[in-house]
Amino acid sequence: MRKIKNIINYFKLYLGIGFSVLTLCVILFQVLINGFRHLSFSFLFGMNEPTGHSIIPMVVNTFIIVGLTLVIAVPIGIGSAIYLNEYANKDSFIVKAIRVAIETLSGIPSVIYGLFGFLFYVVILGFTWSLMAGILTVSIMILPIIIRSTEESLKSVPLTYREGSFALGAGKFQTIIKVVLPSSITGILASIILSVGRLVGETAALLLTAGTLATMPTNLFSSGATLAVFMYTITVEGTDMDRAYATAVVLMSLVLILNMLANFVANKFRKV
C-alpha cells in the first residue's frame, strides 16, 4: 500500500508540474506567435510620433518606476525585517500589530493601493498624475513582500552563526551586517526578484497614479505610462491588438532579462 501511495503521489506531482509547464508554454506560444511578427525597428527604437509607433517612452518609464521604487522600498523593507527578527520583542503588542498589518497589506488588491495613491498623492498632495505618485504608491505595495521574504531568510540562518560571532567578540550590529545578512542574501535577492516581477507587470495602481500618457518623461512629476499600463490601455480600447501583442513580447523579455540578472547576482553572492 505504501508503494501504491507513493506512485499516486508522484503521479499527482508530475501531473501538476506538467499542467503548469503546459499552461506556461501555451501562453508563451500564443503571445510570441502573435507578437513577434509585429515587432519592428521603428516600434522598438523609433521616435515617439503622435501615433505612438515607439515604445521607448514606456520602457524608460518602466525602468524609472522600478528603479526608484526599489531604492525606496528595499532599504525600508530589509531594515524592518531586521528589526522584527533581530531586535524586537516578539511577544509585545506593537510587534504583533505590525505583523498583522503586514499580513493585511500583502492581501490587499493593487487597485486599492491605486485608489489610495490617487486620493493621497494625486489629489491631497497635488502631485497630479505623475511618476512620483506611482513610485510612492507601489513602494508601499511591495513592502510586505520584501519584509516577509527577508524575515524568513533571516530566520533560516542558524543560531550557531550568531553565537559564534558573539563568542569572537563581535557586537550585535556587526553580527547582523557581517554574518547574518551575507548568509541570507539569496533569500533577500529572491524577495527583490519577486518585487521586480510585480512592479513590471503592475497595472491598476499605476493606472490611477502615474497615468496613461505615452510620452517621454521630462521629470518625476510628469505623467507617463509603463509597458503594462500601455498594453492594458490599447487592449481595452481594442484599436490595435497587434501592438498590444508586440508590447507583451517586449514586457515578457524584460521580465526574463531582469530575473536572469538577479539570479546571476544571487549565484555570485552564494559562491562568495
C-alpha positions as CSV (number, residue, x, y, z in Angstrom):
1,M,0.0,0.0,0.0
2,R,2.9,2.3,0.7
3,K,4.3,1.8,-2.8
4,I,0.9,2.4,-4.3
5,K,0.5,5.7,-2.3
6,N,4.0,6.8,-3.4
7,I,3.1,6.1,-7.0
8,I,-0.1,8.1,-6.7
9,N,1.7,11.0,-5.0
10,Y,4.4,11.0,-7.7
11,F,1.7,10.9,-10.4
12,K,0.0,13.9,-8.8
13,L,3.3,15.7,-8.5
14,Y,4.3,15.2,-12.1
15,L,0.7,15.9,-13.3
16,G,0.8,19.3,-11.5
17,I,4.2,20.1,-12.9
18,G,3.2,19.1,-16.4
19,F,0.0,21.1,-16.3
20,S,1.9,24.2,-15.1
21,V,4.5,23.9,-17.8
22,L,1.9,23.2,-20.4
23,T,-0.1,26.3,-19.4
24,L,3.1,28.4,-19.5
25,C,4.0,27.1,-22.9
26,V,0.5,27.8,-24.3
27,I,0.6,31.3,-23.1
28,L,4.1,32.0,-24.4
29,F,3.3,30.4,-27.7
30,Q,0.2,32.4,-28.1
31,V,1.9,35.7,-27.3
32,L,5.1,35.1,-29.2
33,I,3.3,33.9,-32.4
34,N,1.1,37.0,-32.4
35,G,3.7,39.4,-31.2
36,F,7.0,38.7,-33.0
37,R,5.6,39.3,-36.4
38,H,4.6,42.8,-35.4
39,L,7.9,43.8,-33.9
40,S,9.9,46.3,-35.9
41,F,12.8,48.6,-35.5
42,S,10.6,51.7,-35.6
43,F,8.3,50.1,-33.0
44,L,11.2,49.4,-30.6
45,F,13.5,52.3,-31.2
46,G,11.8,54.8,-33.4
47,M,10.8,58.3,-32.5
48,N,7.7,58.8,-30.4
49,E,5.4,60.0,-33.1
50,P,1.9,61.3,-32.3
51,T,0.5,57.9,-33.5
52,G,2.7,56.2,-30.8
53,H,4.8,54.0,-33.0
54,S,7.6,53.6,-30.5
55,I,7.5,52.1,-27.0
56,I,10.8,53.7,-25.9
57,P,9.0,56.2,-23.6
58,M,7.1,53.3,-21.9
59,V,10.4,51.4,-21.4
60,V,12.0,54.4,-19.9
61,N,9.0,55.0,-17.6
62,T,9.1,51.3,-16.5
63,F,12.8,51.5,-15.6
64,I,12.4,54.7,-13.7
65,I,9.5,53.4,-11.7
66,V,11.1,50.0,-11.0
67,G,14.5,51.5,-10.1
68,L,13.3,54.3,-7.8
69,T,10.7,52.1,-6.2
70,L,13.4,49.6,-5.2
71,V,15.6,52.4,-4.0
72,I,12.8,53.5,-1.6
73,A,11.3,50.1,-0.6
74,V,14.3,47.8,-0.3
75,P,16.2,49.6,2.5
76,I,12.9,50.2,4.4
77,G,11.8,46.6,3.9
78,I,15.1,45.0,4.9
79,G,15.5,47.3,7.8
80,S,12.0,46.5,9.1
81,A,12.7,42.7,8.7
82,I,16.0,43.1,10.6
83,Y,14.2,44.9,13.4
84,L,11.4,42.5,13.7
85,N,13.6,39.4,13.7
86,E,16.7,40.5,15.5
87,Y,15.8,43.4,17.9
88,A,12.0,43.4,18.6
89,N,10.4,41.6,21.4
90,K,8.3,39.1,19.6
91,D,5.7,38.9,22.4
92,S,5.0,42.7,22.5
93,F,1.7,44.0,21.4
94,I,3.3,46.5,18.9
95,V,5.2,43.8,17.1
96,K,2.1,41.6,16.8
97,A,0.2,44.6,15.5
98,I,2.9,45.2,12.9
99,R,2.8,41.6,11.8
100,V,-1.0,41.7,11.4
101,A,-0.6,44.9,9.4
102,I,2.0,43.4,7.1
103,E,-0.2,40.3,6.5
104,T,-3.2,42.5,5.8
105,L,-1.3,44.7,3.4
106,S,0.0,41.7,1.5
107,G,-3.6,40.6,0.7
108,I,-5.0,44.0,-0.4
109,P,-5.7,44.2,-4.2
110,S,-3.4,46.5,-6.1
111,V,-6.4,48.6,-7.2
112,I,-7.0,49.6,-3.6
113,Y,-3.4,50.8,-3.4
114,G,-4.0,52.7,-6.6
115,L,-7.1,54.3,-5.1
116,F,-5.2,55.3,-2.0
117,G,-2.4,56.7,-4.1
118,F,-4.8,58.7,-6.2
119,L,-6.6,60.2,-3.2
120,F,-3.5,60.9,-1.2
121,Y,-0.7,61.8,-3.6
122,V,-2.6,63.0,-6.7
123,V,-5.5,64.8,-5.0
124,I,-4.4,65.8,-1.5
125,L,-0.7,66.4,-2.0
126,G,-1.3,67.8,-5.5
127,F,1.3,65.6,-7.4
128,T,-1.2,65.1,-10.2
129,W,-0.8,62.0,-12.3
130,S,2.9,61.6,-12.2
131,L,5.7,59.1,-12.0
132,M,6.4,60.2,-8.4
133,A,2.9,59.4,-7.3
134,G,3.2,56.0,-8.9
135,I,6.6,55.3,-7.3
136,L,5.4,56.2,-3.8
137,T,2.3,54.1,-4.3
138,V,3.9,50.9,-5.5
139,S,6.7,51.4,-2.9
140,I,4.1,50.7,-0.2
141,M,2.6,47.9,-2.2
142,I,5.8,45.8,-2.4
143,L,6.9,46.4,1.2
144,P,5.0,43.4,2.6
145,I,6.7,41.1,0.0
146,I,10.2,42.3,0.9
147,I,9.6,42.3,4.7
148,R,8.1,38.8,4.8
149,S,10.6,37.2,2.5
150,T,13.6,38.9,4.2
151,E,12.4,37.9,7.6
152,E,12.0,34.3,6.6
153,S,15.6,34.4,5.2
154,L,16.9,35.8,8.4
155,K,15.1,33.1,10.4
156,S,16.8,30.4,8.3
157,V,20.2,31.5,9.4
158,P,21.3,29.0,12.2
159,L,21.6,30.4,15.7
160,T,25.1,28.9,16.0
161,Y,26.3,31.5,13.4
162,R,25.2,34.3,15.7
163,E,26.6,32.6,18.8
164,G,29.9,32.0,17.1
165,S,30.1,35.7,16.2
166,F,29.3,36.8,19.7
167,A,31.9,34.4,21.1
168,L,34.6,36.1,18.9
169,G,33.7,39.4,20.4
170,A,31.5,40.9,17.7
171,G,28.6,43.1,18.7
172,K,25.0,42.5,17.6
173,F,25.2,45.1,14.8
174,Q,28.5,43.6,13.5
175,T,27.0,40.1,13.6
176,I,24.0,41.2,11.6
177,I,26.0,43.0,9.0
178,K,28.9,40.6,8.6
179,V,27.3,37.2,9.4
180,V,23.5,37.2,9.2
181,L,22.9,39.3,6.1
182,P,25.6,37.6,3.9
183,S,24.1,34.2,4.9
184,S,20.6,35.2,3.9
185,I,21.5,37.3,0.9
186,T,20.0,34.8,-1.6
187,G,16.6,34.9,0.1
188,I,16.7,38.7,0.2
189,L,17.5,38.8,-3.5
190,A,14.7,36.4,-4.2
191,S,12.3,38.9,-2.5
192,I,13.7,41.6,-4.7
193,I,13.1,39.5,-7.8
194,L,9.5,38.9,-6.8
195,S,9.1,42.6,-6.2
196,V,10.6,43.5,-9.6
197,G,8.2,41.0,-11.3
198,R,5.2,42.5,-9.6
199,L,6.3,46.1,-10.4
200,V,6.9,45.4,-14.1
201,G,3.5,43.8,-14.6
202,E,1.6,46.2,-12.3
203,T,-1.3,48.0,-14.0
204,A,-4.1,49.0,-11.6
205,A,-2.1,51.0,-9.1
206,L,-0.1,52.8,-11.8
207,L,-3.1,53.4,-14.0
208,L,-4.6,55.6,-11.2
209,T,-1.4,57.4,-10.2
210,A,1.2,57.5,-12.9
211,G,-1.4,58.0,-15.7
212,T,-1.6,56.7,-19.3
213,L,0.4,59.4,-21.2
214,A,2.6,57.6,-23.8
215,T,5.3,60.2,-23.9
216,M,8.9,60.5,-22.7
217,P,9.0,61.9,-19.2
218,T,10.6,65.3,-18.6
219,N,10.8,65.0,-14.8
220,L,9.4,62.8,-12.0
221,F,6.3,64.9,-11.7
222,S,5.3,64.3,-15.3
223,S,2.7,61.7,-16.3
224,G,3.9,58.5,-18.0
225,A,2.6,55.1,-18.8
226,T,4.6,51.9,-18.2
227,L,4.7,49.0,-20.6
228,A,2.0,47.1,-18.7
229,V,-0.3,50.2,-18.5
230,F,0.3,51.0,-22.2
231,M,-0.6,47.4,-23.1
232,Y,-3.7,47.4,-21.0
233,T,-4.9,50.7,-22.4
234,I,-4.6,49.7,-26.1
235,T,-6.1,46.3,-25.3
236,V,-9.1,47.8,-23.6
237,E,-9.6,50.2,-26.5
238,G,-9.3,47.3,-28.9
239,T,-7.9,49.6,-31.6
240,D,-4.5,48.0,-32.2
241,M,-4.2,44.5,-30.9
242,D,-1.1,43.9,-33.0
243,R,0.8,46.5,-31.0
244,A,-0.6,45.0,-27.8
245,Y,0.8,41.6,-28.6
246,A,4.2,43.1,-29.6
247,T,4.3,45.1,-26.3
248,A,3.6,41.8,-24.5
249,V,6.6,40.2,-26.1
250,V,8.8,43.1,-25.0
251,L,7.3,43.0,-21.5
252,M,8.0,39.3,-21.1
253,S,11.5,39.7,-22.5
254,L,12.2,42.5,-20.0
255,V,10.9,40.4,-17.0
256,L,13.1,37.4,-18.2
257,I,16.2,39.6,-18.5
258,L,15.7,41.1,-15.1
259,N,15.1,37.7,-13.5
260,M,18.2,36.3,-15.2
261,L,20.3,39.2,-14.0
262,A,19.0,38.9,-10.4
263,N,19.7,35.1,-10.4
264,F,23.2,35.8,-11.7
265,V,23.9,38.2,-8.9
266,A,22.4,35.7,-6.4
267,N,24.6,33.0,-7.6
268,K,27.7,35.2,-7.3
269,F,26.8,36.0,-3.7
270,R,26.1,32.3,-3.0
271,K,29.6,31.4,-4.2
272,V,31.2,34.1,-2.0
